[in-house]
């Protein structure tokens, strides 16, 4: 188990059940992103090997509660001191260039019901359809999608992301389970 996942499991135990209404959960996700940025900075530039400096940029993520804006309004990024190329490390708060938070994208795309969906913003049917199409057609072909498919036990039903991810990760609480799913979406550590 990765050190980030161990840390996430310890720190999320105090988080309340309504994740999107809990600024502490978003603060945890920011700290995980900061750890991922530190690892990327320590590696140096993948193009020339030079030192990397902070080059964060603002984001206006959808699905973010007002109390969590300080932890979600900046995308952590790095810039090379030598070749000046940007390097954006992995993030558990954002899935690539998408404008919605990763937690919203995962939960709304799933067919999950119950307490984990409390407080989630409404998503248009067209957006939801586009997300589900991405999960079924594009994501399984990515290296992370193939890696995750190999980790999850075979099921008699068709394999549906992110439902299978949410069902395959078991923890004592919903917030621990979701933090683990977000970390799994980063791929092998």
C-alpha angles and dihedrals in degrees: 000000000000120000090240091055092047090051092047092052092052096045098044094057090087095048116110124240099257097073100184092053093051117089089190090067091053090047088054091051090050091051090051089051090049089053090050090050091050090053090050092047092051090054092056128213114337090210104049107359095242127141118283122225130197114272102166120175134200122262130189100205120193118229094036117134114231093247091058097050094102089059097043107036096083130062110212111231141160135220126204117244091212112038095017093227117150120241117192112194124215118282135202090199097055131036102215115292096340115131095217121080114259092240091057092046092051097045098040092045091053124078089233121140135190135045096345089069096050111120096012115142119248116262124204116249091241092054092046091050091050091050093049090048089053091050093050102037111023108025097056089058094054120094090249091049092052091045092051092047088058092052099049117080115246116267130202090229122071113281108256123183128242094012093066091049093051092047096044097053111078125193137148095259139029093244092054090049093050093047088053092050091051090051091048090055088065090067130229114347 
